[in-house]
Structure formats: structure tokens, C-alpha cells
């Protein structure tokens, strides 16, 4: 390494380190937020999350579940919804 390159490295090293720290901090902060709903995301959704993302009330979702009109799963007295099943329901392709 030439002396010019060495001097440039010493000059830019603190800037690069700060940029890396900022990126790592940003990634750590984003890790604590809810994942964004995507087509390939097959993690089960809670009633709260589904209602929020679809712009529906929780009471409407509970009504549809009790009538058997919406695909759902129960585990430990909690309702869960699978995104692909909800997409089929929205598109009218879901059968009871």
C-alpha cells in the first residue's frame, strides 16, 4: 500500500466506521418492528394484525369466524390466520 493510500485510509476510517455503526444500529432498531406483509410471508397473523392490515374491525373478523366464513386456525384459545388462505378468501377462491 502506498503512502497516499495509507493516508486516505486513515482519513476515511472514522467516517466509514460511523457509517457502519449507523447501519448496524438501524438494522437492530428495525428488527424490533412487525414484519411487513408480503405475498411470500406465511407466518400466521393475529386478529389484531389482520384487522389492522386489512382495515377491518376485530368484531367483524370475530363475526366471520363464528359464522365459518373466513379461514382461521385456533391454538391455545387464540385465533390465527394464514396469509395465503386470507388471500384466497379475499379473491373468493376459499371454500368452507
C-alpha positions in Angstrom: 0.0 0.0 0.0 1.4 3.4 -1.0 1.7 6.2 1.5 -1.1 8.1 -0.3 -3.4 5.2 0.1 -2.4 4.8 3.7 -3.2 8.4 4.4 -6.5 8.2 2.6 -7.4 5.1 4.7 -6.5 7.0 7.9 -8.6 9.9 6.8 -11.7 8.0 5.8 -11.6 5.2 8.5 -13.5 7.2 11.2 -16.2 8.1 8.6 -16.5 4.6 7.4 -16.7 3.3 11.0 -19.5 5.7 11.8 -21.4 4.7 8.7 -21.1 1.0 9.6 -22.3 1.7 13.2 -25.3 3.7 11.9 -26.2 0.9 9.6 -26.0 -1.8 12.3 -28.0 0.4 14.7 -30.7 0.9 12.0 -30.9 -2.9 11.4 -31.2 -3.5 15.2 -34.0 -1.0 15.5 -35.9 -2.4 12.5 -35.6 -5.9 13.9 -38.0 -5.0 16.7 -40.8 -3.8 14.4 -43.5 -6.0 12.9 -42.6 -7.6 9.6 -44.1 -6.2 6.5 -46.9 -8.3 5.0 -45.7 -9.8 1.7 -47.1 -12.4 -0.6 -44.5 -15.0 0.4 -44.9 -14.4 4.1 -46.6 -17.4 5.6 -46.2 -16.6 9.3 -49.6 -16.7 11.0 -51.3 -13.4 11.6 -53.1 -12.5 14.8 -56.6 -11.0 14.8 -55.2 -7.6 15.7 -52.6 -7.7 13.0 -55.0 -8.9 10.3 -57.7 -6.3 11.2 -55.1 -3.5 11.1 -53.6 -4.6 7.8 -56.9 -5.2 6.1 -58.6 -2.1 7.6 -61.3 -4.3 9.2 -62.7 -4.2 12.7 -61.8 -7.1 15.0 -65.5 -7.6 15.8 -66.1 -8.1 12.0 -63.4 -10.8 12.0 -64.8 -12.5 15.1 -68.3 -12.5 13.4 -66.9 -14.0 10.2 -65.0 -16.7 12.2 -68.1 -17.6 14.2 -70.2 -17.9 11.0 -67.4 -20.0 9.4 -67.0 -17.5 6.6 -63.3 -16.9 7.0 -60.4 -19.3 7.1 -58.8 -19.4 10.6 -56.9 -21.6 13.0 -57.2 -21.8 16.8 -54.3 -22.6 19.0 -54.3 -22.1 22.8 -57.6 -20.2 22.7 -56.2 -17.7 20.1 -57.2 -17.2 16.5 -54.6 -17.1 13.8 -54.9 -16.5 10.1 -52.6 -17.8 7.3 -51.9 -15.1 4.7 -52.3 -17.4 1.7 -55.7 -18.6 3.0 -56.8 -15.0 3.6 -55.7 -14.1 0.0 -57.8 -16.9 -1.3 -60.7 -15.8 0.8 -60.4 -12.2 -0.4 -60.3 -13.4 -4.0 -63.3 -15.6 -3.5 -61.5 -18.8 -4.0 -61.9 -20.2 -0.5 -64.4 -22.9 0.2 -65.8 -23.6 3.7 
